[in-house]
């Protein structure tokens, strides 16, 4: 075909065709077995993108069909799991359960149920894109839309059979990521690297939206089966839960996602006894991957569903059960053995402050009046807390580097290992440098992220980038200040200025550059799942450096005839320590809430499986904005109020700040449970009688589309 340069597949990979972020269980190009719809078989290189797409559509592939496993329940039935099952045992679950069952209704309640939480498409505005330019001596220069330059560098070197020091990956900024470009972007850039190596010409790709959605994976769908118990007054007693996620056809980051889900099964509550296990389901779906929250929101949804179930069984309001069971006091310890730090634990205080701010009691009474007066429109109001652990759960990843240069005109150039995807990281790094040097922020420029400036950087993920790279930038700046100190001491106060100091230091041959480096202290990160400790989980380690906390309250209105809803008002209070940039942080809170709202209410990924037999097995039907409903302007709360907790410094991060990217995401659950309250009011109308203060239990799975 005219204009087509070549086709490259598995036989054309110069190095190793086997790749993967944790274990190398995937292929750059499928060689024999195709494990899912969307797996890459080959790449066509042409003079234009239009010609390449036309040629790709002409390729015919012959398959032998095998029986697929397409969802979690199929995987459970087929015993199709990958990796080890991670388990957490805390307290005496059997004794707590036996005591409740023996005591009958007077003692409390024991409930059993299931929770389904759907996946979610990242839907970043810029799809995966890469430009690879061959260099001399077999090297490659890559401009790639990725959260993970180091992985892009190492994977390209691996598949092209060259040393990593001959590959440079760089990115100035990308048009969104949300976790979707932490690992899956690397598979795209590897395919392009193979093509560039063979043709010895620059090769560029930018995926079409439908291809990006079909091939690059989503948030993990979760399924949980639980048994939980509480005393008659609502005090939690035990929680037994088996948790399953749809990992897809390869491991990718599914084990780490499950670990975080298990760590967040408590949300903000003290469960005296917990027995939890996490299973990674191997299915014939694209490999699912990181997404904002990384399993934490799924774990908290499972917890809140069990709390609601217990409240209904006890005839109590779910909000009363939540409030009763907050972590409190010096002895508060999570189910995984981490002590809740009292000086920085603010959820009980935040709960009271938010409910006062949003006039919760009066509005709840107004909702009841509205529901009594309206048959086919119902309102609901609910609040939820959130407690999000900050760290990479893999200890070695909690490190960050930076390189700072001061030029003779006094301006500063900062390079660091984090990537900018719209979250304002570069702005915060400039602020850290400016504050440390005592200069205006316009004198600081943040360079692109590149592997030849800062090597071996951890991915920009886990809400850790400001913590890691902010401390690394601070370290580099403080080194330079220390190098400048003898020069400063020689200068009279009337001749001192930053520019004069720098120029004099240059003439005195003082080094005006420094490499900064930071690691989270070893006793504040890392968790050894392989250590057999019984119920003494503290010996396994401390997975989180600290918790970012929040409380949110939402009021919704539901059309009982159509299922349509609107969020009338949402109030959010977040503890972000001493915010480095409140404007950025409030924007992150607002965005996280709206994205979480989409996950829980409208964003339904429709795959070809037993539930959707009209879609080809394994194919994603909802692969575009016409079939996949992300939140739009009309879905945002009519009245959205965001507040930052005052007087709450954090001693464990740069300038007493706190991480903000992922923690606000679960605040959207306040709207989900408000929808459930509205549905409960409609069901009680239909039943003609109140089934107790909490109302009869019913399941509402996420997303709440049916």
Helices and strands as residue ranges (DSSP letters): E 4-8, G 10-12, E 18-19, E 26-27, E 43-46, H 49-58, H 72-78, E 81-90, H 93-107, E 108-117, E 129-134, G 136-138, E 140-144, H 149-160, G 164-166, E 167-171, H 184-199, E 203-206, H 209-215, E 222-231, E 236-248, H 254-263, E 274-282, H 296-314, H 318-324, G 342-344, H 347-357, H 360-373, E 377-390, G 395-397, E 399-406, E 412-416, H 425-437, G 441-443, E 444-446, E 449-450, H 465-490, G 493-495, H 498-507, E 513-519, G 522-524, G 537-540, E 546-559, E 565-575, H 582-601, G 610-612, G 633-635, E 639-644, G 654-656, G 663-668, H 669-687
